[in-house]
């Protein structure tokens, strides 16, 4: 909101007239403000669809009414050759496309003399590719890329970025390939589009893993070209503006992701206008009652607030002018989410928060900034602890300004921000401002490729890419990403006067690792402002911190992982432990993988082959197999054998012939995924008979089996078998089989509680019906078995001396081994013994039970696990 005009209400009315000119604008949610939006008279809110329009001068530029020419679209308007779009909608697309080109032209020198053919070709290419598609709003899909590109003109990006923005969804949502885009628009555009394209066509085990991998890809692409993330932010901004068309669950999920990742990312890049709008839109869907309450309450006080702000600015303008300093002074209200967060954190009502707006003073030089600060503090009493010098200590995104909160007329506090023109340009355009300004100075096209000077501005991005190398767990990576993007910082000094920025809440250990890993690994204490402090001391702005080190200290403590605040410090501490304990971790990880492989019914020689391991190493960024085993054995990375082995198994299954896969009970799904689907020969033969017209029942003669359990599975030979531990069947028990995924058939007693549950709940859900369908007939081989079976028993007896010895002797007389045992006794009352016996047959088990019952003072003997 700008109040520099003589008649702010007239300015608002003009902007409202512009806002009402587009159907899309009328359909968007409204926000409290924007630096360049159109406010509505009824609520004091800003139309976000026009937040990026109106600030450029192109509306006043004498562009021809039908400029630029859009041949493909204009032909459709004249001849109505497109069946998938009405003439009215196509006219809206044409208007939006012309607005995009005009908006881009407005911030270029000699706009009408430039060549816009490539941008127009991208618009028409995207239009044709997306023609059959509709958004959930009912609009043609082309509205989305046009709106994304138009949002990018708000930060005055280059033509390559706009072209890539127009094409950013073509690869993901249409049949267009990256190769096609490269051939038509060049490799730079193809690289930008590829960086924005999601990974949804690949197979991942969970949504969390897919989300993490998408962010990994985006940040790696961002490291090469920052324009990738600018397109992604503009894409998310337009999606948030049209989020009202989705259900509440999706609104909450997308808003939460935006508030956790995209809004902080916009802040890190210095694009605060997007950050504020994203936060306000998120608040609208995450806490709608608070949002609309704020809208109503603030709009009621609008007249009073504007009058007060106008008075303050007039006083400042007069005082600064008298001091001979040239300045531009404007006011802006705080955005809703900022007010909401302050109310939540300080547990205050809106009536108790007075600094709902700020004055911004833009001057020519840094000297003028400090001179104006003196004038402000001379006019109004500053509030203690509310002064921040971001000129001497810039934020990590390059933001510079003086911030001070003072008590104004009638005792109401307000904030004053003081900066130079170049600082204001950085605050307005964020990370894009620096390269655009350098490009204008050199007369070259703007580019997203960074110089050494730019690296200092994006040091946090370099740290984020370093974290990715050692974070293989999607949960760990997302947690690190959320904390790494938070831009609340404290600024501390080394004894030499160097400034170090750290996340708010950091401790001296964070600073030690921010200086260098070697400093952190040899740290034993710290002094703050000359006094020794504990490791958990929370650093404050302006602290002078001296890290105490010693060569006798050979590494960090594991407890530090629970103390440090920064993800960078956590990553370096974890890295140290991984390196120190790598050999042990490799051995442990290899053992865990081998055990998991055998549990699936395979052997290591089958799955641990280079051709199966290589894709896995590439996916998790490992250089060697030992690195993979070390990560699994270490455990801190979140990578486990249970995640790795299924991927190796799938690669192995895919390499087999169809007959071999069928024999093992696997098949390949429609989307290339490996499915466990054991085939019953009885069903196969019955199906073949039906196709041949043979009307007779299928019978399979059960064959004797040589497996150790002496169990026959109806219709299946050489089947992997295991006995269920929940009921421990022995020969003679009525049994039933359950086909597991990857571990053959598990044999249960028919009266097992788990089997009863499957049968009674089989009609409750499709999943339960699928479980019931996997029950299969099995029986004991008539020739018996020489195997050994573990059977749990529970003995209840009157407690006395030598009770346990007598029971053990009775069991030993039958030459039965006791595998495990536990006794719980209440003195002089009763004793309960739980034992697991190893028997070779039902008859031997019955004899043992009889001997135990014959022991004096034994009250009851029963089988356990039923």
C-alpha positions in Angstrom: 0.0 0.0 0.0 1.4 3.4 -0.9 0.1 6.6 0.6 2.4 9.0 -1.3 -0.5 10.5 -3.4 -2.5 13.4 -2.3 -5.7 11.5 -2.5 -5.2 7.8 -1.5 -8.9 6.9 -1.9 -8.9 8.2 -5.5 -5.8 6.0 -6.1 -7.6 3.0 -4.6 -10.7 3.6 -6.8 -8.5 3.7 -9.9 -6.8 0.5 -8.9 -10.1 -1.2 -8.2 -11.3 -0.3 -11.7 -8.2 -2.0 -13.1 -8.8 -5.1 -10.8 -12.4 -5.5 -12.0 -11.4 -5.8 -15.7 -10.5 -9.5 -15.6 -12.8 -12.5 -15.0 -9.9 -14.3 -13.4 -9.2 -11.4 -11.0 -12.8 -11.5 -9.8 -12.5 -15.2 -8.9 -9.5 -14.8 -6.6 -9.4 -14.6 -2.8 -8.5 -11.3 -1.3 -5.6 -10.4 0.8 -4.9 -7.5 3.2 -2.3 -5.7 1.1 0.3 -5.7 -1.5 3.0 -3.2 -2.6 1.2 -2.8 -5.9 -2.3 -4.3 -5.7 -5.8 -2.9 -5.9 -7.6 -2.4 -2.6 -11.3 -2.9 -2.3 -13.5 -0.3 -0.6 -15.6 -2.7 1.4 -12.8 -4.7 3.2 -9.6 -2.8 2.8 -8.2 -6.0 1.1 -6.0 -6.4 -1.9 -6.9 -8.5 -4.9 -3.9 -10.9 -5.2 -4.6 -11.6 -8.9 -3.7 -7.9 -9.5 -1.0 -7.7 -6.9 1.6 -8.1 -9.7 -0.3 -5.8 -12.0 -0.6 -2.1 -11.9 2.9 -1.4 -10.5 4.5 -1.3 -14.0 4.0 1.7 -16.2 2.9 -0.3 -19.2 -0.8 0.7 -18.7 0.2 4.2 -19.4 2.5 3.3 -22.2 1.1 4.0 -25.7 1.0 0.4 -26.8 -1.2 -0.3 -29.9 -4.6 -1.8 -28.8 -4.0 -5.1 -30.7 -0.3 -5.3 -29.9 1.3 -7.8 -29.7 0.1 -10.0 -32.6 -0.7 -13.6 -31.5 -1.3 -15.4 -34.9 -2.4 -18.8 -33.5 -4.8 -17.4 -30.9 -6.2 -14.6 -33.1 -6.9 -17.2 -35.9 -8.9 -19.2 -33.3 -10.9 -16.1 -32.4 -11.7 -15.3 -36.1 -12.4 -18.8 -37.3 -13.4 -20.6 -34.1 -11.2 -23.6 -35.1 -10.8 -24.9 -31.5 -13.5 -27.2 -30.2 -12.2 -27.4 -26.7 -12.4 -23.7 -25.8 -15.2 -21.2 -26.2 -14.7 -17.9 -27.9 -15.2 -16.0 -24.6 -12.5 -18.1 -22.9 -10.2 -17.7 -25.8 -10.6 -14.0 -25.7 -9.6 -14.0 -22.1 -6.5 -16.0 -23.0 -5.6 -13.5 -25.7 -6.1 -10.6 -23.3 -3.9 -12.3 -20.7 -1.2 -13.1 -23.2 -1.1 -9.5 -24.5 -0.9 -8.3 -20.9 2.1 -10.6 -20.3 4.1 -9.4 -23.3 3.2 -5.7 -22.5 4.2 -6.2 -18.8 7.5 -7.7 -19.9 8.1 -4.9 -22.5 7.4 -2.2 -19.9 10.6 -2.8 -17.9 12.8 -3.0 -21.0 14.4 -0.1 -22.8 12.7 0.8 -26.1 9.9 -1.8 -25.6 8.4 -1.6 -29.1 11.7 -2.1 -30.9 12.4 -5.5 -29.2 11.8 -8.9 -30.7 9.2 -10.8 -28.7 8.7 -13.7 -31.2 10.2 -16.3 -29.0 8.0 -15.4 -26.0 5.0 -15.4 -28.3 6.0 -18.7 -29.8 6.2 -20.2 -26.3 2.7 -18.8 -25.4 1.2 -20.4 -28.5 3.2 -23.7 -28.0 1.9 -24.0 -24.5 -1.6 -23.1 -25.6 -1.6 -25.9 -28.2 -0.1 -28.4 -25.8 -2.5 -27.7 -23.0 -5.6 -27.2 -25.2 -7.5 -30.3 -24.1 -6.9 -29.7 -20.4 -9.0 -27.8 -17.8 -8.0 -26.7 -14.4 -10.2 -27.5 -11.4 -11.6 -24.0 -11.7 -13.1 -24.9 -15.0 -10.8 -22.5 -16.9 -8.5 -23.5 -19.8 -5.2 -24.8 -18.4 -3.3 -22.2 -20.3 -4.5 -19.6 -17.8 -2.1 -21.1 -15.3 1.2 -20.8 -17.1 0.2 -17.3 -18.3 -0.6 -16.3 -14.7 2.7 -17.8 -13.5 4.7 -15.9 -16.2 2.8 -12.7 -15.4 3.6 -13.0 -11.7 7.3 -13.3 -12.7 7.1 -9.9 -14.5 6.4 -8.5 -11.0 10.1 -9.1 -10.2 11.2 -8.1 -13.7 12.8 -11.4 -14.8 14.5 -12.0 -18.2 12.8 -13.5 -21.3 14.3 -17.0 -20.8 12.6 -17.2 -17.4 9.2 -16.2 -18.9 9.5 -18.6 -21.8 10.4 -21.5 -19.3 7.4 -20.4 -17.1 5.1 -20.7 -20.1 6.4 -24.2 -20.8 6.9 -25.4 -17.2 4.0 -27.9 -17.1 4.2 -29.2 -20.7 6.6 -32.1 -19.9 4.7 -33.0 -16.7 1.2 -32.8 -18.0 1.3 -33.3 -21.7 3.1 -35.5 -24.2 5.9 -33.0 -24.8 9.4 -34.1 -24.0 12.5 -32.2 -22.7 14.2 -33.0 -26.0 11.5 -31.4 -28.0 11.7 -28.2 -25.9 15.5 -28.2 -26.3 15.2 -28.5 -30.1 12.6 -25.7 -30.4 13.6 -23.2 -27.6 17.3 -24.1 -26.8 19.1 -26.1 -24.1 18.9 -23.3 -21.5 15.1 -23.3 -21.6 15.0 -27.1 -21.5 17.2 -27.1 -18.4 14.9 -24.6 -16.6 11.8 -26.7 -17.5 13.5 -29.9 -16.4 14.5 -28.3 -13.1 10.8 -27.4 -12.4 9.4 -30.7 -13.6 8.3 -33.1 -10.7 9.4 -36.7 -10.4 5.9 -38.3 -10.1 6.5 -40.7 -13.0 9.1 -42.6 -10.9 8.3 -45.2 -8.3 8.7 -44.2 -4.6 7.7 -46.1 -1.5 5.8 -43.1 0.1 4.5 -39.6 -0.6 7.0 -38.3 1.9 9.9 -39.8 -0.1 8.5 -38.4 -3.4 8.1 -35.0 -1.8 11.7 -35.1 -0.5 13.1 -36.2 -3.9 11.2 -33.4 -5.7 12.8 -30.8 -3.4 16.2 -32.4 -3.8 15.9 -32.2 -7.5 14.6 -28.6 -7.4 17.5 -27.4 -5.2 20.1 -29.2 -7.3 18.7 -27.4 -10.4 18.6 -24.2 -8.4 22.3 -24.5 -7.7 22.9 -24.4 -11.4 20.3 -21.7 -12.2 18.4 -19.7 -9.5 15.6 -19.0 -12.0 14.3 -22.6 -11.5 13.1 -21.8 -8.0 11.7 -18.4 -9.1 9.4 -20.2 -11.6 8.5 -22.8 -8.9 7.6 -20.0 -6.4 5.4 -18.2 -9.0 3.8 -21.6 -9.8 3.0 -22.1 -6.1 1.8 -18.6 -5.8 -0.8 -19.0 -8.5 -1.9 -22.4 -7.2 -2.4 -20.8 -3.8 -4.5 -18.0 -5.3 -6.8 -20.6 -6.8 -6.8 -23.1 -3.9 -10.4 -22.4 -3.0 -11.6 -24.9 -5.7 -10.2 -27.9 -3.8 -11.5 -29.9 -0.9 -10.5 -29.0 2.7 -8.0 -31.8 3.1 -6.1 -30.8 0.0 -6.3 -27.1 1.0 -4.7 -27.9 4.4 -2.0 -30.2 3.0 -0.9 -27.7 0.3 -1.1 -24.7 2.6 1.0 -26.5 5.3 3.7 -27.4 2.7 3.6 -23.8 1.4 4.0 -22.3 4.9 6.8 -24.8 5.8 8.8 -24.6 2.6 7.8 -22.1 -0.1 7.0 -19.0 2.0 10.4 -19.3 3.9 12.1 -20.0 0.6 10.7 -16.8 -0.8 12.0 -15.0 2.3 15.4 -16.5 1.8 15.5 -15.3 -1.7 14.4 -11.8 -0.6 11.1 -11.9 -2.6 9.1 -10.6 0.4 6.0 -9.6 -1.6 5.5 -13.2 -2.5 6.5 -14.4 1.0 3.8 -12.2 2.6 1.1 -13.1 0.1 1.8 -16.8 0.5 1.7 -16.6 4.3 -1.6 -14.8 4.2 -3.1 -17.3 1.8 -1.9 -20.1 4.0 -3.5 -18.5 7.0 -6.8 -18.3 5.1 -7.0 -22.1 4.7 -5.2 -23.2 7.9 -7.1 -21.0 10.3 -9.9 -19.4 8.3 -11.8 -18.1 11.4 -8.8 -16.1 12.6 -8.2 -14.9 9.0 -11.6 -13.5 8.5 -11.8 -12.1 12.0 -8.6 -10.1 11.3 -10.0 -8.9 7.9 -13.1 -7.6 9.6 -11.4 -6.1 12.6 -8.7 -4.3 10.6 -11.1 -3.0 7.9 -13.2 -1.4 10.7 -10.1 0.6 11.9 -8.9 1.4 8.4 -9.9 5.1 8.3 -8.4 5.8 11.7 -5.1 4.0 10.8 -4.7 5.8 7.5 -5.3 9.1 9.1 -2.7 8.4 11.8 -0.2 7.1 9.3 -0.7 10.1 7.0 0.1 12.4 10.0 3.3 10.5 10.9 4.5 10.6 7.3 3.8 14.3 6.9 5.8 15.0 10.0 8.7 12.8 8.8 8.7 14.3 5.3 8.9 17.8 6.7 11.7 17.0 9.1 13.8 15.1 6.5 13.3 17.8 3.9 14.5 20.5 6.4 17.6 18.4 7.0 18.4 18.7 3.2 18.0 15.0 2.6 16.2 13.8 -0.6 13.8 11.0 0.3 10.7 9.0 -0.7 8.4 8.2 2.2 5.6 5.8 2.0 3.5 3.6 4.4 2.5 0.0 4.4 0.3 -2.1 6.8 1.6 -5.3 8.3 0.3 -8.4 6.6 -2.2 -10.6 8.3 0.0 -13.5 9.1 2.6 -11.3 10.8 -0.2 -9.9 13.0 -1.6 -13.4 13.6 1.8 -14.8 14.6 2.4 -11.9 17.0 -1.0 -12.4 18.6 -0.2 -16.2 19.0 3.3 -15.8 20.3 2.5 -13.0 22.8 -1.0 -14.2 23.6 -2.5 -10.8 22.9 -5.7 -9.6 21.4 -5.7 -7.4 18.3 -6.6 -4.3 20.4 -3.3 -4.8 22.2 -1.2 -4.7 19.1 -0.6 -1.2 17.9 2.3 -1.4 15.4 0.0 -2.6 12.6 1.8 -0.5 10.0 5.3 0.8 9.1 6.8 3.8 7.4 9.5 3.3 4.8 12.0 6.0 4.1 14.1 5.6 0.9 17.2 7.8 0.6 20.2 8.1 -1.7 23.2 7.1 0.5 24.1 5.0 3.5 25.1 8.2 5.3 21.6 9.6 4.7 20.2 6.4 6.3 21.9 7.0 9.6 21.1 10.7 9.5 17.4 9.9 9.0 17.6 7.4 11.9 18.8 10.2 14.1 16.0 12.5 13.0 13.4 9.8 13.7 14.8 9.1 17.2 14.9 12.8 17.9 11.2 13.2 16.9 9.9 10.1 18.6 11.0 8.0 21.6 12.5 4.6 20.5 11.3 1.4 22.1 14.2 -0.5 23.8 15.3 -3.6 22.1 13.4 -2.8 18.8 16.3 -1.4 16.7 17.9 -3.6 14.1 20.8 -2.6 11.9 20.6 -4.8 8.8 22.9 -2.4 6.9 26.0 -3.2 9.0 24.8 -6.9 9.4 22.8 -7.8 6.3 20.5 -10.8 6.2 21.8 -13.9 4.5 19.6 -13.1 1.4 21.3 -9.7 1.0 18.5 -7.7 2.6 19.7 -4.4 4.1 17.7 -1.8 6.0 17.5 0.0 9.3 14.5 -1.0 11.4 13.4 0.9 14.5 10.1 0.9 16.4 9.2 4.3 18.0 6.3 5.7 20.1 4.4 8.0 17.8 1.7 10.6 18.4 -1.0 9.7 21.0 1.3 6.9 22.3 0.8 4.5 19.4 4.0 2.6 18.3 5.0 2.2 14.7 8.0 0.9 12.8 10.2 2.9 10.5 12.4 1.3 7.8 15.2 3.3 6.3 17.2 2.2 3.3 18.9 3.4 0.1 17.5 3.0 -3.4 19.7 0.0 -4.2 18.7 -1.6 -0.9 15.1 -1.0 -1.7 15.6 -2.6 -5.1 17.0 -5.7 -3.4 14.1 -5.7 -1.0 11.5 -5.4 -3.8 13.0 -7.9 -6.3 14.9 -10.2 -4.0 17.6 -12.4 -5.4 16.5 -11.4 -9.0 17.4 -7.8 -8.4 21.2 -8.2 -8.2 21.6 -10.0 -11.6 19.1 -7.8 -13.4 20.8 -4.7 -12.2 24.3 -6.1 -13.2 22.9 -7.0 -16.6 21.6 -3.5 -17.2 25.0 -2.1 -16.1 26.8 -4.4 -18.6 24.2 -4.2 -21.3 23.9 -8.0 -21.3 20.9 -10.3 -20.8 20.0 -11.3 -17.3 21.1 -14.8 -16.3 20.5 -17.1 -13.4 24.1 -18.3 -13.4 26.0 -17.0 -10.3 29.3 -15.3 -9.8 31.6 -15.5 -6.8 29.9 -12.4 -5.4 26.6 -14.1 -5.7 27.8 -17.1 -3.8 28.0 -15.0 -0.6 24.4 -14.0 -1.0 23.3 -17.6 -1.3 25.6 -19.2 1.3 22.6 -20.9 2.8 21.9 -22.7 -0.5 25.4 -24.1 -0.5 24.9 -25.4 3.0 21.6 -27.0 2.0 23.2 -28.8 -0.9 25.9 -30.1 1.5 23.3 -31.5 3.8 21.7 -33.4 0.9 24.8 -35.6 0.5 24.5 -37.2 3.9 20.7 -37.2 4.4 19.1 -40.3 2.8 16.0 -40.4 5.0 13.1 -38.4 3.5 11.9 -37.4 7.0 15.3 -36.2 8.1 15.8 -34.3 4.9 12.4 -32.5 5.2 13.1 -31.6 8.8 16.5 -30.2 7.9 14.9 -28.3 5.0 12.2 -26.7 7.1 14.7 -25.6 9.7 17.3 -24.5 7.1 14.9 -22.2 5.4 13.8 -20.3 8.5 15.3 -16.8 8.3 15.0 -15.9 11.9 18.6 -15.2 12.8 20.9 -13.9 15.5 24.2 -12.1 14.7 27.2 -12.7 16.9 30.8 -11.6 16.7 34.1 -13.4 16.9 36.9 -11.9 19.1 38.3 -10.4 15.9 35.1 -8.6 15.1 33.8 -10.9 12.3 30.0 -11.2 12.1 28.5 -14.7 12.0 24.7 -15.2 11.4 23.1 -18.2 13.0 19.5 -19.5 13.4 17.7 -18.0 16.3 18.1 -20.2 19.4 21.7 -21.3 18.4 24.2 -22.3 21.1 28.1 -21.9 21.1 28.4 -25.3 19.4 26.5 -24.0 16.4 29.0 -21.1 16.1 32.0 -23.4 16.4 30.8 -25.6 13.5 29.8 -22.4 11.5 33.5 -21.4 11.7 34.9 -24.8 10.7 34.3 -28.5 11.4 37.8 -28.7 13.0 36.9 -26.0 15.5 33.7 -27.8 16.5 35.4 -31.2 16.7 38.0 -29.9 19.1 35.8 -27.6 21.2 35.5 -28.0 24.9 33.9 -24.8 26.0 33.0 -21.2 25.1 33.2 -17.6 26.5 30.5 -15.1 25.8 31.3 -11.5 26.4 34.4 -12.6 28.4 32.5 -15.1 30.7 32.5 -18.9 30.4 29.0 -20.1 29.6 27.5 -23.6 29.5 27.1 -25.3 26.2 23.3 -24.8 26.3 23.6 -21.0 26.5 21.3 -19.4 23.9 23.3 -16.8 21.8 21.9 -13.3 21.6 22.3 -10.5 19.0 25.7 -8.7 19.6 27.3 -11.4 21.7 31.1 -11.7 21.4 31.8 -15.4 21.4 35.2 -17.1 21.9 35.3 -20.8 21.2 37.8 -22.7 23.4 39.5 -25.7 21.7 42.1 -28.3 22.6 44.1 -30.9 20.7 43.3 -33.4 23.5 39.6 -33.3 22.4 39.1 -35.8 19.6 35.5 -35.3 18.6 32.0 -34.1 19.6 29.7 -35.7 22.1 26.5 -37.4 20.9 24.6 -35.2 23.4 25.4 -32.3 21.2 22.9 -33.5 18.6 20.1 -32.7 21.0 21.6 -29.2 21.8 22.5 -27.6 18.5 19.9 -25.6 16.5 21.4 -25.4 13.0 21.1 -28.3 10.6 24.6 -27.6 9.4 26.0 -28.3 12.9 23.9 -31.5 13.2 25.1 -32.7 9.8 28.8 -32.1 10.6 28.5 -33.9 14.0 26.7 -36.9 12.4 29.4 -36.9 9.6 32.2 -37.2 12.3 30.5 -40.2 14.0 30.0 -41.9 10.6 33.6 -41.5 9.7 34.9 -42.7 13.1 32.7 -45.7 13.2 32.5 -46.6 9.5 34.1 -50.1 9.6 31.8 -51.2 12.4 28.8 -49.6 10.7 29.7 -51.4 7.4 29.8 -54.8 9.0 26.6 -54.2 10.9 24.8 -52.9 7.8 26.0 -55.8 5.7 24.7 -58.2 8.3 21.3 -56.4 8.5 20.9 -56.5 4.7 21.8 -60.2 4.5 19.3 -61.0 7.2 16.6 -59.0 5.4 17.4 -60.8 2.2 17.1 -64.2 3.8 13.8 -63.2 5.4 12.4 -62.6 1.9 13.4 -66.1 0.8 16.5 -65.1 -1.3 20.2 -65.3 -0.8 22.8 -62.4 -1.0 24.4 -63.8 -4.1 21.1 -63.3 -6.0 20.5 -59.7 -5.0 23.8 -58.1 -4.2 25.0 -57.8 -7.8 26.5 -54.7 -9.3 23.8 -54.3 -11.9 21.1 -54.2 -9.1 23.2 -52.1 -6.7 24.3 -49.4 -9.1 20.8 -47.7 -9.5 20.4 -47.8 -5.7 23.8 -46.1 -5.2 23.0 -43.4 -7.7 19.6 -42.8 -6.2 21.0 -42.2 -2.7 24.2 -40.5 -3.9 26.6 -43.2 -2.6 30.0 -43.8 -4.3 30.5 -47.4 -3.2 28.5 -50.3 -1.7 30.4 -49.9 1.6 28.9 -46.4 1.9 25.4 -47.9 1.5 26.1 -50.5 4.2 27.6 -47.9 6.5 24.6 -45.7 6.2 22.3 -48.6 7.1 24.5 -49.8 9.9 24.9 -46.3 11.4 21.1 -45.8 11.5 21.1 -42.0 11.9 20.5 -41.4 8.2 17.1 -43.2 8.4 18.1 -45.6 5.6 17.3 -49.2 6.6 17.7 -52.7 5.2 13.9 -52.9 5.0 13.9 -50.0 2.5 16.8 -51.2 0.4 16.2 -54.9 0.1 12.8 -54.6 -1.6 14.4 -52.4 -4.3 17.1 -55.0 -4.9 14.6 -57.8 -4.9 12.5 -55.9 -7.5 15.5 -55.4 -9.8 16.3 -59.1 -9.5 12.7 -60.2 -10.2 12.5 -57.9 -13.3 15.6 -59.6 -14.7 14.0 -63.0 -14.6 12.0 -64.6 -17.3 8.2 -64.6 -17.0 8.1 -68.3 -16.2 10.6 -67.9 -13.4 8.7 -65.0 -12.0 5.5 -67.0 -12.0 7.2 -69.9 -10.3 8.3 -67.6 -7.5 4.9 -66.0 -7.3 5.7 -62.6 -8.7 4.4 -60.6 -11.7 5.1 -57.2 -13.3 2.2 -54.6 -12.9 0.9 -52.3 -15.5 3.2 -49.5 -14.4 6.3 -51.6 -14.1 6.1 -52.3 -10.4 6.8 -55.8 -9.0 3.8 -57.5 -7.4 3.7 -60.6 -5.3 1.0 -62.8 -6.8 1.4 -66.6 -6.1 -0.5 -68.7 -8.6 -2.6 -71.7 -7.5 -2.2 -74.5 -10.1 -5.8 -75.6 -9.3 -7.2 -72.2 -10.4 -4.9 -72.2 -13.5 -6.1 -75.7 -14.6 -9.7 -74.8 -13.9 -9.4 -71.6 -16.0 -7.8 -73.6 -18.8 -10.6 -76.2 -18.7 -13.2 -73.5 -18.8 -11.6 -72.0 -21.9 -11.5 -75.5 -23.5 -15.1 -76.2 -22.6 -14.2 -79.1 -20.3 -16.8 -79.3 -17.6 -15.3 -81.4 -14.8 -13.8 -80.6 -11.4 -10.1 -80.2 -11.0 -8.4 -82.4 -8.5 -4.8 -82.4 -7.4 -3.3 -85.5 -5.7 -1.4 -84.4 -2.6 2.2 -85.5 -2.7 4.4 -86.3 0.2 6.9 -83.6 1.0 10.4 -83.7 2.2 10.3 -80.4 4.1 11.3 -80.4 7.7 7.8 -79.7 9.0 6.1 -82.6 7.1 3.4 -80.3 5.7 1.7 -80.6 2.4 0.4 -77.4 0.7 -2.6 -78.3 -1.5 -1.6 -77.9 -5.2 1.8 -76.4 -4.7 5.1 -78.2 -4.5 8.5 -77.0 -3.1 6.9 -74.1 -1.3 8.7 -72.0 1.3 7.1 -72.8 4.6 7.3 -71.4 8.2 5.3 -72.1 11.3 3.4 -69.2 12.8 4.8 -68.0 16.2 1.4 -66.8 17.3 0.0 -70.3 17.7 3.0 -72.7 17.2 1.2 -75.7 15.5 2.5 -79.2 16.0 1.7 -82.4 14.0 -1.9 -83.5 14.7 -3.2 -79.9 15.1 -5.8 -78.8 12.5 -3.9 -76.3 10.4 -4.4 -73.7 7.6 -1.9 -71.8 5.5 -1.6 -68.0 4.9 0.2 -66.8 1.7 2.6 -64.0 2.7 4.3 -61.4 0.5 7.8 -62.7 -0.1 8.1 -65.3 2.6 6.1 -68.2 1.3 3.3 -69.8 3.3 2.9 -69.4 7.0 1.1 -72.3 8.8 -1.3 -71.5 11.6 -3.6 -73.6 13.8 -7.2 -73.3 12.6 -8.2 -72.0 16.0 -5.5 -69.3 16.0 -6.9 -65.9 17.0 -5.3 -64.2 14.0 -7.0 -66.7 11.6 -10.4 -66.2 13.4 -10.0 -62.4 13.0 -9.3 -62.7 9.3 -12.4 -64.8 8.7 -14.7 -62.7 10.9 -13.6 -59.4 9.4 -13.3 -60.6 5.7 -16.3 -58.5 4.6 -15.4 -55.3 6.4 -13.1 -53.8 3.7 -11.4 -54.7 0.4 -8.1 -55.2 2.3 -9.6 -57.7 4.6 -11.2 -59.5 1.7 -7.9 -59.7 0.0 -6.3 -61.1 3.2 -9.0 -63.8 3.5 -8.4 -64.8 -0.2 -4.8 -65.6 0.7 -5.8 -68.5 3.1 -4.9 -71.9 1.6 -5.5 -75.5 2.6 -2.5 -77.4 4.1 -2.3 -80.6 6.1 0.3 -82.8 7.8 2.0 -85.4 5.7 0.6 -88.9 6.6 4.1 -90.2 6.8 4.8 -87.9 9.7 7.8 -85.7 10.2 11.1 -85.9 12.1 11.2 -82.1 12.7 11.2 -80.3 16.0 8.4 -77.9 17.0 8.4 -75.2 19.6 5.2 -75.2 21.7 4.4 -72.6 24.5 2.6 -73.9 27.6 1.2 -72.1 30.7 1.3 -74.0 34.1 -0.7 -72.8 37.1 0.3 -74.3 40.5 0.2 -73.7 44.2 3.5 -72.2 45.1 5.9 -74.3 47.2 9.6 -75.1 47.5 11.1 -77.2 44.7 8.1 -76.7 42.5 10.1 -75.6 39.5 12.6 -78.5 40.0 9.8 -81.1 40.1 8.2 -79.7 36.9 11.6 -79.7 35.1 12.3 -83.3 36.1 8.9 -84.4 34.7 9.6 -82.7 31.4 13.1 -84.2 31.3 11.7 -87.7 31.8 10.1 -87.4 28.4 13.4 -86.2 26.9 12.0 -82.9 25.9 14.1 -79.7 25.9 13.0 -76.5 27.6 13.8 -73.6 25.2 12.7 -70.8 27.5 10.9 -70.3 30.8 9.6 -67.6 33.1 8.0 -68.0 36.6 5.9 -65.4 38.4 5.0 -66.3 42.0 2.9 -64.7 44.7 4.4 -65.9 48.1 2.4 -68.7 49.7 -0.4 -68.5 47.1 0.1 -69.4 43.4 2.7 -69.6 40.8 2.4 -69.2 37.0 5.1 -70.7 34.8 5.4 -69.9 31.1 7.6 -72.3 29.1 8.4 -73.1 25.5 9.1 -76.8 24.9 10.7 -78.5 21.9 8.7 -81.6 20.8 8.8 -83.8 17.7 5.1 -84.9 17.6 1.6 -84.4 19.0 1.9 -87.6 20.9 5.1 -86.6 22.6 3.5 -83.3 23.5 0.4 -85.1 25.0 2.7 -87.3 27.1 4.6 -84.3 28.5 1.3 -82.5 29.4 0.2 -85.7 31.3 3.5 -85.9 33.2 3.3 -82.2 34.2 -0.4 -82.6 35.4 0.8 -85.4 37.6 3.2 -83.2 39.5 2.0 -82.4 43.0 0.3 -79.0 43.5 -0.1 -78.4 39.7 -3.6 -77.0 39.3 -3.8 -76.5 35.5 -1.7 -77.0 32.3 -2.7 -75.5 29.0 -1.2 -74.6 25.7 -0.2 -71.0 25.2 -0.5 -68.7 22.3 -4.1 -69.5 21.5 
